[in-house]
Amino acid sequence: MSPPKVFFLCAAFVSVATACNAQSISPKDAEKNVGKTTTVCGQVVGTKYLSDRGRKPTLLDFGKPFPDQEFVAVIFGDDRAKFGEPEITCLKKDVCVTGEVTIFRKMPQFIVKEKNQLKGC
C-alpha cells in the first residue's frame, strides 16, 4: 500500500475512534448529562427482571450493584421481546446503551425501547 493510502486509512481510523469515544460517557457521568441524548458505556454489574411489577421492567445496573448503581438502563415489558433475556445476556458484560438521560428516584437512567440502543449483550 502506498504511503498516502496508509496515512489516509490511519487518519480515518483515528477520527472514527476519537468520535466514538467523544460521544460516550461513563455511568458515573450520566447524571451530568440529564436531558441529553448520549451513549453510556460500562459494565453491567447487576440485573433484575421485575415481572410482578406493573410495566414489568428489566433493570440493568451499571458501575456498582443495587442499591449503589451509578446508572440504570430500563427495558419495559412491552419492549422486552426485542431483547430476549437481557438480565442474563447483559450481566457482567461491557455494554454501551444510547438514549436520553432522565432521572428516576434520584438515579440517572435511559428507557431502552429498540435493540439498536443496546450494544454488547
VENBELGI-V119240 format. One record per residue. N is the residue number from 1. RES is the residue in one letter. PSI is psi in degrees with one decimal (NA if undefined). Layout:
((N/RES/PSI) (N/RES/PSI))
This chain:
((1/M/139.0) (2/S/153.3) (3/P/-42.4) (4/P/-37.3) (5/K/-42.2) (6/V/-45.7) (7/F/-45.1) (8/F/-45.9) (9/L/-42.4) (10/C/-43.7) (11/A/-41.4) (12/A/-42.9) (13/F/-46.3) (14/V/-40.9) (15/S/-44.3) (16/V/-45.8) (17/A/-42.1) (18/T/-42.4) (19/A/-41.3) (20/C/-45.8) (21/N/-35.8) (22/A/-27.4) (23/Q/-15.3) (24/S/151.5) (25/I/164.6) (26/S/160.0) (27/P/-38.9) (28/K/-16.3) (29/D/-3.3) (30/A/-39.3) (31/E/-28.3) (32/K/-5.4) (33/N/26.4) (34/V/133.7) (35/G/-7.5) (36/K/148.4) (37/T/124.4) (38/T/-179.4) (39/T/127.0) (40/V/128.3) (41/C/135.8) (42/G/-178.8) (43/Q/134.9) (44/V/110.9) (45/V/-12.1) (46/G/148.0) (47/T/157.7) (48/K/133.7) (49/Y/114.4) (50/L/73.6) (51/S/-16.8) (52/D/1.6) (53/R/159.8) (54/G/-57.7) (55/R/6.7) (56/K/58.6) (57/P/147.4) (58/T/128.3) (59/L/128.9) (60/L/111.6) (61/D/130.0) (62/F/150.3) (63/G/-67.5) (64/K/153.4) (65/P/158.5) (66/F/135.4) (67/P/13.5) (68/D/18.0) (69/Q/151.1) (70/E/-23.9) (71/F/148.4) (72/V/132.2) (73/A/128.5) (74/V/127.8) (75/I/116.5) (76/F/157.1) (77/G/-36.2) (78/D/-26.2) (79/D/-5.6) (80/R/-39.2) (81/A/-26.7) (82/K/-19.4) (83/F/-4.5) (84/G/-121.9) (85/E/76.4) (86/P/-24.9) (87/E/-19.1) (88/I/-48.9) (89/T/-22.2) (90/C/-19.0) (91/L/130.7) (92/K/23.1) (93/K/153.8) (94/D/119.0) (95/V/145.6) (96/C/134.0) (97/V/137.7) (98/T/136.5) (99/G/-169.9) (100/E/127.3) (101/V/124.6) (102/T/172.1) (103/I/133.2) (104/F/119.1) (105/R/49.9) (106/K/12.7) (107/M/127.3) (108/P/140.6) (109/Q/165.9) (110/F/146.4) (111/I/119.4) (112/V/121.2) (113/K/-26.5) (114/E/146.3) (115/K/-36.1) (116/N/-7.5) (117/Q/-14.5) (118/L/118.1) (119/K/134.9) (120/G/-4.4) (121/C/NA))
